[in-house]
Amino acid sequence: MAKLKIGVFGAGRGIVMVRQILGNPDAELVAVCDKYVPLLERCKKVAEEAGLTGVEYFTDFEDFIQCDMDAVVLANYANEHVPYGIRLLESGRHIMTECLTCATMKEAVELIEAVERTGKTYTYAENYCYTPVRWEMRERYRRGDIGELMYAEGEYVHDCSSIWPGITYGERNHWRNTHYSTFYCTHSIGPILSISGLRPVKVTGYETQNMPYMRNLGYAAPCGAIELITLENGAILKSLHGSIKNNGHSNYQINCSRGAMKDIGDGQLSIYVEGENENCRGKREIYKPAPVVIGSEKSGHGGGDFFTTHYFIQSILGDPVAKERAIDVYTAVDMCIPGILAYKSICNDNNSVKIPNLRNREERDAYRNDTFCSFKEIAGEQYVPNNIQEDVQIPDEVYEEVRRRWIAGEPG
Ligand SMILES: NC(=O)c1ccc[n+]([C@@H]2O[C@H](COP(=O)([O-])OP(=O)(O)OC[C@H]3O[C@@H](n4cnc5c(N)ncnc54)[C@H](O)[C@@H]3O)[C@@H](O)[C@H]2O)c1
């Protein structure tokens, strides 16, 4: 059988997918696109070291999309996945997008309808769902080992200040500088939705202050964000994320009617299980779950980076297990829109906001023109600044200094 021909758009984070495709027996890397040539050269080196010399490299998306490809991985800017993704779907390609799913509620509706219209495969690369511990939590929760979910915590606490020059390049309008606090909610919410299979129905958003350690690097928005989310069964999820200081491991835990599970770091799961009529007399255990695919643990993000590309490829090829495990467009939207709506909540004195179920066509119309966000070109008249608590103005010299540090290879 001919190999699946795959292109990668965005060669920064995209190098991870390039490596995964190069190691996959069913797929072939055929093209990479990035306007920043040094990143293309890095991909070329990696591909040639793997013995692949026929890959095409592009700096312009318009040339890239003409290439002979069955599927494309989008690792371009986090707030620009949908317009490029829809063009690719409509040109007959399957797509997998990096995080996040969409930048606005309008885009959420448009993306879902493009996937439905074209019938092509859409997969969301939410890698934090696939570490051996979080996958074991999913398997055991869904098997009913600890009863029904009542409360969950998902954290993605990543203080990015030291790497800020290398990931924003001193660009004032880079999405990492213009996004609002609750935008990047996927790594804290995603794993809990993946484990529980539950849909979010209501959200209240909160944010910390902005701090000089981020403001002096060009980021004016609050450093930390919290979403308090009601899930469809009445359980509450507390999601915490952002560039805040962390004393160790990010927490993922679920508390249920007959027990609890917690990812305690170092690949270990802590579980407490009660039998029927065994209130407070259950058993505790700590163990290291084995990876679902041997060898996957060598990939990044605790082994999660292997599975997104693997399940994308296998679901296009029709494998039913991969289709069930890959994250589809509806769940991808569920993992993302609580962050958009949480910022609406923050802008409205922390009022709670309904999270629509965009699987239902009749719920979509209310959001078709909703471009609320802090990305000026995308929002148009519905633009909101990303620092509503105080009007933080960052002088050009700050970005010039960050750029200097990026070029010099200095940390933030
Ligand atoms: N899941 C994870 O663990 C994880 C980790 C890092 C990044 N990401 C995601 O990966 C994506 C890329 O992030 P990044 O860290 O590489 O930084 P980034 O967003 O700065 O990189 C985007 C890359 O795409 C290129 N690009 C964007 N638009 C283009 C266009 N129109 N034509 C040609 N090239 C274009 C840029 O030159 C850049 O190299 C984002 O969506 C981010 O959220 C995910």
The ligand as a MOL file (V3000), in Angstrom:
LIG
                    3D

  0  0  0     0  0            999 V3000
M  V30 BEGIN CTAB
M  V30 COUNTS 44 48 0 0 0
M  V30 BEGIN ATOM
M  V30 1 N 1.3680 20.7420 22.2560 0
M  V30 2 C 2.5060 21.2460 22.6970 0
M  V30 3 O 3.1060 20.7400 23.6340 0
M  V30 4 C 3.0500 22.4840 22.0250 0
M  V30 5 C 4.3230 22.9590 22.3340 0
M  V30 6 C 4.7840 24.0990 21.6590 0
M  V30 7 C 3.9910 24.6930 20.7000 0
M  V30 8 N 2.7600 24.1930 20.4170 0 CHG=1
M  V30 9 C 1.9170 24.7930 19.3730 0
M  V30 10 O 2.5920 24.6890 18.1320 0
M  V30 11 C 2.2870 25.8210 17.3000 0
M  V30 12 C 3.5720 26.5230 16.8670 0
M  V30 13 O 4.2400 26.9850 18.0020 0
M  V30 14 P 5.7990 27.3230 18.0200 0
M  V30 15 O 6.2640 27.1120 19.3940 0
M  V30 16 O 6.4910 26.6130 16.9030 0 CHG=-1
M  V30 17 O 5.8600 28.8820 17.8110 0
M  V30 18 P 5.2590 29.9170 16.7570 0
M  V30 19 O 3.7950 30.0130 16.9470 0
M  V30 20 O 6.0400 31.1520 16.8920 0
M  V30 21 O 5.6220 29.2030 15.3940 0
M  V30 22 C 4.8400 29.2090 14.2710 0
M  V30 23 C 5.7310 28.9160 13.0910 0
M  V30 24 O 4.9310 28.9280 11.9230 0
M  V30 25 C 5.5290 29.7750 10.9490 0
M  V30 26 N 4.4360 30.4280 10.2050 0
M  V30 27 C 3.3370 31.0040 10.7420 0
M  V30 28 N 2.5450 31.4890 9.7680 0
M  V30 29 C 3.1650 31.2260 8.5970 0
M  V30 30 C 2.8460 31.5010 7.2390 0
M  V30 31 N 1.7100 32.1210 6.8950 0
M  V30 32 N 3.7060 31.0910 6.2950 0
M  V30 33 C 4.8550 30.4470 6.6280 0
M  V30 34 N 5.2160 30.1880 7.8990 0
M  V30 35 C 4.3750 30.5560 8.8720 0
M  V30 36 C 6.3610 30.7770 11.7200 0
M  V30 37 O 7.4460 31.2880 10.9560 0
M  V30 38 C 6.8290 29.9630 12.9120 0
M  V30 39 O 8.0620 29.3280 12.6830 0
M  V30 40 C 1.3490 26.6810 18.1310 0
M  V30 41 O 0.0450 26.3750 17.7690 0
M  V30 42 C 1.6110 26.2470 19.5670 0
M  V30 43 O 0.4970 26.4350 20.4000 0
M  V30 44 C 2.2910 23.1020 21.0690 0
M  V30 END ATOM
M  V30 BEGIN BOND
M  V30 1 1 1 2
M  V30 2 2 2 3
M  V30 3 1 2 4
M  V30 4 1 4 5
M  V30 5 2 4 44
M  V30 6 2 5 6
M  V30 7 1 6 7
M  V30 8 2 7 8
M  V30 9 1 8 9
M  V30 10 1 8 44
M  V30 11 1 9 10
M  V30 12 1 9 42
M  V30 13 1 10 11
M  V30 14 1 11 12
M  V30 15 1 11 40
M  V30 16 1 12 13
M  V30 17 1 13 14
M  V30 18 2 14 15
M  V30 19 1 14 16
M  V30 20 1 14 17
M  V30 21 1 17 18
M  V30 22 2 18 19
M  V30 23 1 18 20
M  V30 24 1 18 21
M  V30 25 1 21 22
M  V30 26 1 22 23
M  V30 27 1 23 24
M  V30 28 1 23 38
M  V30 29 1 24 25
M  V30 30 1 25 26
M  V30 31 1 25 36
M  V30 32 1 26 27
M  V30 33 1 26 35
M  V30 34 2 27 28
M  V30 35 1 28 29
M  V30 36 1 29 30
M  V30 37 2 29 35
M  V30 38 1 30 31
M  V30 39 2 30 32
M  V30 40 1 32 33
M  V30 41 2 33 34
M  V30 42 1 34 35
M  V30 43 1 36 37
M  V30 44 1 36 38
M  V30 45 1 38 39
M  V30 46 1 40 41
M  V30 47 1 40 42
M  V30 48 1 42 43
M  V30 END BOND
M  V30 END CTAB
M  END
